[in-house]
Amino acid sequence: MQNRKKEHIEIVKNKEVSHSYNYWDDFVLVHNALPEINMDEIDTSIELFGKKLAMPLIIAGMTGGFKEAKEINEELAKVAEKYGIGMGIGSQRAGLENEDVEESYSIIKEYKIPLKIANIGAPQLLEWNDVVEKAQKAIEMIDADVLAIHLNFLQEVIQPEGERNAKGCIEKIGEIASSLTTPVIVKETGAGISLSVAERLLDTDIVGIDVGGAGGTSFAAVEAYRAKMIGDKVQEELGKIFWDWGIPTPHCVIELAELCQENGLILIATGGVRHGLDVAKAIALGADAAGAAGAFLTCSSIDKKMEVFLKSFKAAMFLTGCKKVEELKEVEVWTL
Ligand SMILES: Cc1cc2nc3c(=O)[nH]c(=O)nc-3n(C[C@H](O)[C@H](O)[C@H](O)COP(=O)(O)O)c2cc1C
């Protein structure tokens, strides 16, 4: 498992694993030629899960569980602290099953990150008998404010050694969400969450959904490369067939916005988010915040990338005449 997580990072850094198309490009925010505001007075901050973020952005969970992951999480944590944004970590399965690698996750506790998100995978919930204890341990490992349960069945179906039993996940999600005092969210990992899945999740006590939609990192692509590395030609071809599988992130947001608002669920838009303009589009379409993973792995400097995120978000607010983030929700969006 440690090798697998390491290979994921190496493949995302060194190969082209994006979807063929980024769907955020299909949407434009309508330009306001007379914004009548002073850019210096723009407030990009929001409150999310009761925590104040300097902008509506989360570094989406990516890694942990092997030696070098500690450095990656530490670098991300430093930037999350400096810019005052949220941060998730990768699946904590390895840390829960092997104390030796706990530090690769818990390192983020050393930093004052306003919102820390723990992470466990739905497929593991079916294997573990003590799901609530495991979830609690994952939270304590990083002093998390929120626990994310990830759904990744696209990845599991392409991964040569994938876990393909998806029976009983929703019950386990319900059990965890109703037993913990820490808020629980459900997140996809690049294939998106549809309205009907979100409606089924309403039967649980989760407090938010990260749609983790299509348009950015393709886990079918990542697993196609891994299958190639071990000479599994069938799984490699399967990965190529499903490379672009998934519900585009902006469409997930449009579909889920009303449902989430009516039911008091936080809606996070992760998937193909490249900069602050994509974040602004996500908010305008109805999300409360956006998340980005691949963008922070494939850049040459995480610090500079974050500066671009912040500045481009502020520029989008200025050019649409918004002084506060909530005003972005009223901005007109055109579909190309
Ligand atoms: C290298 C890598 C590893 C990831 N590992 C996890 C994980 O362990 N748990 C999880 O919930 N999501 C994981 N993700 C998915 C991301 O959180 C995110 O949903 C997905 O990459 C889509 O966002 P992006 O297009 O900005 O990359 C991973 C993403 C990357 C790039």
The ligand as a MOL file (V3000), in Angstrom:
LIG
                    3D

  0  0  0     0  0            999 V3000
M  V30 BEGIN CTAB
M  V30 COUNTS 31 33 0 0 0
M  V30 BEGIN ATOM
M  V30 1 C -1.7250 12.0290 -5.8380 0
M  V30 2 C -3.1390 12.1240 -5.3470 0
M  V30 3 C -3.5380 11.2970 -4.3060 0
M  V30 4 C -4.8500 11.3750 -3.8300 0
M  V30 5 N -5.2040 10.6080 -2.7300 0
M  V30 6 C -6.4190 10.8100 -2.1670 0
M  V30 7 C -6.7530 10.1750 -0.9470 0
M  V30 8 O -5.9550 9.4110 -0.3790 0
M  V30 9 N -7.9840 10.4090 -0.4100 0
M  V30 10 C -8.8760 11.2480 -1.0310 0
M  V30 11 O -9.9680 11.4690 -0.4900 0
M  V30 12 N -8.5960 11.8480 -2.1950 0
M  V30 13 C -7.3920 11.6460 -2.7750 0
M  V30 14 N -7.0900 12.3080 -3.9430 0
M  V30 15 C -8.1650 13.0060 -4.6960 0
M  V30 16 C -8.1770 14.4960 -4.4720 0
M  V30 17 O -8.5320 14.8320 -3.1560 0
M  V30 18 C -9.1700 15.1720 -5.4590 0
M  V30 19 O -10.4910 14.8090 -5.1390 0
M  V30 20 C -8.9260 14.8300 -6.9150 0
M  V30 21 O -7.5400 14.7620 -7.2000 0
M  V30 22 C -9.5620 15.8640 -7.8500 0
M  V30 23 O -8.9950 17.1360 -7.6620 0
M  V30 24 P -7.9190 17.7890 -8.6680 0
M  V30 25 O -8.5370 17.7340 -10.0300 0
M  V30 26 O -7.7250 19.1700 -8.1470 0
M  V30 27 O -6.6750 16.9770 -8.5930 0
M  V30 28 C -5.7850 12.2550 -4.4300 0
M  V30 29 C -5.3640 13.0950 -5.4810 0
M  V30 30 C -4.0620 13.0330 -5.9330 0
M  V30 31 C -3.6510 13.9380 -7.0510 0
M  V30 END ATOM
M  V30 BEGIN BOND
M  V30 1 1 1 2
M  V30 2 1 2 3
M  V30 3 2 2 30
M  V30 4 2 3 4
M  V30 5 1 4 5
M  V30 6 1 4 28
M  V30 7 2 5 6
M  V30 8 1 6 7
M  V30 9 1 6 13
M  V30 10 2 7 8
M  V30 11 1 7 9
M  V30 12 1 9 10
M  V30 13 2 10 11
M  V30 14 1 10 12
M  V30 15 2 12 13
M  V30 16 1 13 14
M  V30 17 1 14 15
M  V30 18 1 14 28
M  V30 19 1 15 16
M  V30 20 1 16 17
M  V30 21 1 16 18
M  V30 22 1 18 19
M  V30 23 1 18 20
M  V30 24 1 20 21
M  V30 25 1 20 22
M  V30 26 1 22 23
M  V30 27 1 23 24
M  V30 28 2 24 25
M  V30 29 1 24 26
M  V30 30 1 24 27
M  V30 31 2 28 29
M  V30 32 1 29 30
M  V30 33 1 30 31
M  V30 END BOND
M  V30 END CTAB
M  END
